[in-house]
Amino acid sequence: MRSATTPTPPVPDRWFPSRKPLPEPRLRLFCLPFAGGSAAIYTPWANALPAGVELCAVQLPGRERRLMEPAYKSLPALLDVLMPVLTPLMDRPFAIFGYSMGARISLEICRRLRSMGGPRPLGLIAAAAPPPSHNEREPIHQLDDPGFIAKLRDYDGTPEEVLQHKELLELILPTLRADFALAWSENGEDAAPLDIPLSVYGGKADKHVGMDRMEHWRSQSNAEVRIREFEGGHFFIRTHGPPVLAAVREDLTRWMAPVR
């Protein structure tokens, strides 16, 4: 734990475009987006989290102001770049939230921290994704463009006006393909259960990731695993945002209690 007089090391702003540093945060919450998503999905949380929680929403390459940067297709390659950005901010208690693709990245962050002897998160929240050991979904990033676009429409996460806009679609398709490749990353060699609490969020009407497959997260940690069901489909974070935020607040409050 750093002393109160030691400043937090600087990190590149492009990774955390909306971060508002707190002078003495009780906890930092790192948030990873879904495929094709950006840090902006978490912006409304900034002033709604428990007191003392600093939001660190990660902006990955290939979107918004980083649109012209190539998106990563390889999860190990992304982690090689991302970990040196995250670890300077892990000098305080922290937790990680990942949604869909972000859940896969978040799990691998926890594994990488363990393998490098780094700090341990207070907890991990994994939403709208099965653990990689039970990812039986079709690898849609391997389809041709018409097939891939049809699957994007089926996921209902990309606005129809974007799918109908040829020039814009040509610009973002490489990022979407790369993101889905990350989401479908194999389980890897360091797949032993974690020893941190997990909170798992699933959509009651998610036809891509049923609640039965979310149950497999119980094998991913030797600590407490809680599974919550929300109304809505795969993007319940958009359609039922307030209940999701309330659950996040509850999880963080519970995890912070022992470190007061």
N, C-alpha and C positions, 0 to 999 in steps of 0.2 A: 504493500500500500504506500502510495507516495505521500510526502508531507504536504501540509496545507500551503506551504510557500513555494513548492515546486510547480511551475507551470506545466500544463499538459502539452506534450510535443505537438507541433502543428501537423496537420494532414492536408492533402490536396483538396481544395474546395470542390473540385469537379466530382468527387466521390460522395460528398454530403452537401448538395446545393441548398438545402433548407435548414441545415443544422443551426440552432441557436445555443451556443455553449452556455451552460450554467456555471457559476463560480465554484460551487462545491456540490456537484450532483450526487444524490444518494445512489443512483443507478443509471446506467446508459442502456437504452433499448435499441439494438441494431435490427433494422427491418429490411428484408429482401423481397423484391416484387415477384409477381407472376410473369409468365412468358409474355413478352411484348409490353409489359408494364414498366413503370418508372417509380422513382422515389415520390412522385407527386401523389400517389394513391394514399400515402400516409400523412400528408401535410395536415389534414384536419385533426390528427391526433396530437399535434404539438402542444396545444393548450388544454388538452382534455385528459392527459395522463396523470397519475398520482403525483402529488407535490414532490419535487426533487428528482423526477425522472427526466432525463435528457434524451430526446428523440434523435436517433442517428439513422435516417433513412438512406440507404445506399443507392447511389445512381450508377448503374452498370454502363459500360460502353455500348454504343449503338442506339441511343434514344435521347430525345430532347436535345439539350445543348451538346450532348456527346454523340449525336446522330452519325457524324462522319467518322467516328472511331469504329473499327471493326469489332463486332460482338464476338465473344469467346464461344467456341464450340466445344472446347475441352474443359471439363470441370477441374482437373488437376492444374491446367495452365491458368485458369481463372484464379484458383486459390493461391498459386505462386505469386500473383500480382496483388491480390486482395488482402492476404494476411498481413503484409507489412503496412498496409493502410489501416487495418483494424486494430492491430495489437497495441499501438501507442495509446489508443483510447480505452483499452481494457485494463487501465490502471485503477479503475473504480469497479465496484460490483456491476455486473452487466447481465443482460438476458438477450435472447435472440428470437425474432419472429420471422418466419418465412411462409410465404403463401404460394402454393402450387410449385412452380419451378423454384421459388425462393425457399421452400421447405427442403428441397433436395440440396440446395447450396448450403443452407443453414446446418443441416445434419453433417455435411462434410467439413464445415468450419469447426464444429465441435470435435469431430474426429481428428482434424489436423491439430487443433490445440492440444488434444491429449497426446498425440504422437510427438509433438515438439516440447512437451512438458510446460505448456503455457498455462495461463489462468483458466479457471473453470467457470463456466456460466452458472448463474443462479438457477437458470432454467431455459428450456427451449420450447417455443410454441410452433407447432407444425400444422399448417392448415391446407386443406383441399388437395392433398397428395398422399398416396400410400408410401410406406417405406420402400426403398429401392429393392429390397429383397422380395417384394410382392408387387412390383410394377408390371402388370400384365396388359397395359394399354398398348394400342397400336402405335408404333413409332412413326407418327405422321410426318415428321420432318424429312423422311426418306421418299415421300410421294412426289410426283411431278406437280407443277404449279397448279393446274386445275384441281387435282385431288387434294392438295394441301390447303388451298383456299376453301374448298368445300368443307374440310374438317375444321378450319378456323371458324367458319360460319356455324357449324354444329356446336362448337364450344361456346358460342355467343359471348366472346370476350372482345372481339374486334368490331367496332361500329360498322354497320352496313355501308355507310357512306365512304368509309375507307376502303372496304372491299370492292366497291364500285369505282374507285378512283384509280385508274391505271397507273398514272405517273407516281402517285403517292405509294401505291402498293408495291411498285417496283423498288422504291426506296427502302421500304421497311421489311420486305420479305426476307432478305438475308438475316436480319436481326431475329425475326420470328423463327426462322429455321434453326439458327444457332441456339436460341433459347430453348426450343423443344429438344434439341440434342442434349443440352445440359440437363433438362428435366428427366431425360431418359438415360442418364449416365448409369453405368453398371455399378453394382454395390461396392466393388473395390475390395482390396485385401484387408483393410483395417475396419472390419465390420463387426467387431465385438460390441456388445451392449455398452452404452454409456452409463455413467453413474451420476447423472443429473436428472432432476424432475422434468418430465415431459407433459405438456398440455396439448392435446390434439383436437383440432376443430374440423368438423365435416359438415357438408350440406345435405340436408334431408332428401332433397330432390336432385342431388348431383348424379347424373347418369354416367359420368366418366369415372368417378371415384366413389363407390358405394360405401356406406358406413361399415359394412362387413369387412372391407379391406382396410379401413382405418383402424380396426381392432388389432391389426398386425403390428402397430406401433408399440404395443405392450411388450414386445420382445426386444425393443431397441434400447431399453434402459433397465438397469437393476434398481433404480430409484422409483419413486411414485410416478405413475402414468395416469393422467385423467383424460377422458375422451368426452367431448361436448358435441352435441348435434344442434345445428342451426337450421331455421327455415331457409329455403332457397336452393338454387342449383350450384353449379361449379363456382360462380362468382358471387357467392352470398356476401362477401365483404362489401360489394357494391350495393346489392339490393337490400341487405339487412345489416348495414353498418353499425347502428347504435348497439344492438346486442353483442356484436363482435367486440366493439370497443369496451363495453361493460365487462366482458369476460377477460379481456386483456388487463384491464384495471384490477380486476379481482386476482388474477394470477400474479401480477407484479406485486401487489400489496402483500399477498401471502408469502411470496419468495423474499421480499425485503424485510419482513418482520424479524428474522433472526439476526440481521446485520445492523439494526438500529444502534 
